[in-house]
Amino acid sequence: MSAPLVVARRAALADYVELTKPRITLMVMLTTMVGFVMGSGARLNVPGLLAVLAGTGLVAAGASTLNMLLERRTDALMHRTRNRPLPAGRLRPVDVVAWGFLLTGLGVFVLGWRAGTLATGVALVTWLSYLLFYTPLKPRTSLSTVVGALPGALPPVIGWAAARGSLDAGAFVLFAILFLWQIPHFLAIAWIYREDYARGGLPMLPVLDPEGKVTGRQAVANSLALLLVSLTPRAAGMAGNVYLVGAIVLGLGFTAVAFRAAVERSAPAARRLFVASIVYLALLCALLIADRV
């Protein structure tokens, strides 16, 4: 095989991987794992965990691929996304459709085979709501962020359903934590790239709120709500005192960063909020798993 052909195939493979939004897919798998572990009994079913992670990851990758297909015209208008495989013309829409449905089909098969009907159903609801509600609403309303937080908060519910075969209060506690976390997280991203979103015709809140006052208030309000809701696992008997102390410290720190971003209303402050949101979620998930009851 000639060197140019090898390079071309590697580039094509990289494009197909890029369609799956690997960082988002990994985050989906992380929160799915938390749901599965928290929903499990004293003995963790490791093969079951690996299966639900693989299935959920494939479904998430399929949804991201099809999302890129639906947003290809908007992506072409924005500096941050115009070099993606579709707007750059490196892949054909028909190939992306096939790739997206192949990933989704494989994921649904794995979940149906090893994770159960309920987990598979929740995964399908996540996929459908992401593509049929969130994606079409993005160019129409700033409330798309709230709508998008719904499918974004369902992965731990998938994990819980796979572990227990049922849904109860614990699953919805995890859903609420992840739902509230997403609001300041995505507001930070939207503030950083507000000019690009405006260029693409996407009415994100920071685009409609150029001074950033409303955006800042929303980030602080949701981080405070997250702080309160994050204490629920201890009250519900899902985690112990180590988790409780850690959740308080993390929540206060995250809220402080959100408050500073609301006061400064600058791109560097928004970047700090974005980084803080990633650190917060990773550490909170680690605490939940380490101190689960």
C-alpha positions, 0 to 999 in steps of 0.5 A, spaced: 500 500 500 502 506 497 504 512 503 499 517 500 493 511 500 495 510 507 495 517 509 488 518 506 485 512 509 488 515 516 485 522 514 478 519 513 478 515 519 480 521 523 474 524 520 469 519 522 472 519 529 471 526 529 463 525 527 462 522 533 464 528 538 469 523 542 469 528 548 462 528 549 461 521 548 466 519 553 463 524 558 456 520 556 460 514 558 462 516 564 456 519 567 453 512 565 458 508 569 456 512 575 449 511 574 450 503 573 455 503 579 450 507 584 444 502 582 448 496 583 448 492 589 454 490 593 457 486 588 458 490 581 457 486 575 463 488 571 461 485 564 454 488 565 458 495 566 462 494 560 456 492 555 452 498 557 458 503 557 459 500 550 452 500 548 451 507 550 457 510 547 455 507 540 448 510 541 451 517 543 456 517 537 451 515 532 447 521 535 453 526 535 454 523 528 447 525 525 447 531 529 453 534 525 449 532 519 443 536 521 447 542 523 452 542 517 450 548 514 450 552 520 457 549 522 459 552 515 458 559 518 462 558 524 469 559 525 470 553 530 466 548 526 467 550 519 473 545 518 468 539 520 468 533 515 461 535 512 462 543 511 469 542 509 466 537 504 471 531 506 465 526 507 458 526 503 452 526 507 450 519 505 456 516 508 455 520 514 447 518 515 450 510 514 455 511 519 450 515 524 445 509 523 450 504 523 453 506 530 446 507 533 444 500 531 450 497 534 449 500 540 441 499 541 443 491 539 448 491 545 444 494 550 438 490 548 442 484 548 446 485 555 442 491 558 435 490 558 429 493 555 428 499 560 435 501 559 435 500 551 428 504 551 431 510 555 437 510 550 432 511 545 429 516 548 435 520 549 437 519 542 430 521 539 430 527 544 437 530 542 436 529 534 428 531 534 427 536 539 434 539 541 437 540 534 431 543 531 430 548 536 438 551 536 437 556 531 430 558 534 430 559 541 435 560 547 431 555 551 434 550 546 440 549 552 435 547 557 431 542 552 438 539 550 440 538 558 434 533 558 437 528 553 444 530 556 442 528 563 439 521 561 446 517 561 446 516 568 439 513 568 441 508 562 446 506 567 441 505 573 436 502 569 441 497 566 443 495 573 437 494 576 432 493 571 427 499 574 427 506 575 426 509 582 428 515 586 436 514 585 436 515 578 432 521 578 437 524 583 442 523 578 438 526 573 437 532 576 444 533 578 447 532 571 441 537 568 443 542 573 450 542 572 449 542 564 446 549 564 452 553 567 457 549 563 453 550 556 453 558 558 460 558 559 461 555 552 456 559 549 459 566 552 466 564 550 464 563 542 458 568 542 460 571 536 461 565 532 454 563 535 451 569 532 455 568 526 451 562 525 445 565 527 444 561 533 440 565 538 444 562 544 443 566 551 449 570 551 448 572 543 441 575 546 444 578 552 451 581 549 452 585 556 452 578 560 448 580 566 442 575 564 447 569 562 451 571 569 445 570 573 443 564 570 450 561 571 450 563 578 442 561 580 443 554 577 450 553 580 446 554 587 441 549 585 446 544 583 449 545 590 443 544 594 441 538 589 448 535 590 447 534 597 441 529 596 444 523 595 447 523 602 439 525 604 437 519 600 442 514 603 446 513 596 452 516 599 456 517 606 459 523 609 465 523 605 461 525 599 457 530 603 463 534 605 466 533 598 459 535 595 459 542 599 466 544 598 465 542 590 459 546 590 461 552 593 467 552 589 463 552 583 458 557 585 464 562 587 467 561 580 460 562 577 459 568 581 466 571 579 464 570 571 457 573 572 461 579 575 467 580 570 463 577 564 469 576 560 471 570 555 477 568 560 472 568 566 467 564 562 473 559 560 475 558 568 467 557 569 468 551 563 474 548 566 471 548 573 465 545 570 469 539 568 473 539 574 467 539 578 463 533 575 469 529 574 470 530 582 463 529 584 462 523 580 469 520 583 466 522 590 459 518 589 463 512 586 468 512 592 463 513 598 457 510 595 452 506 600 
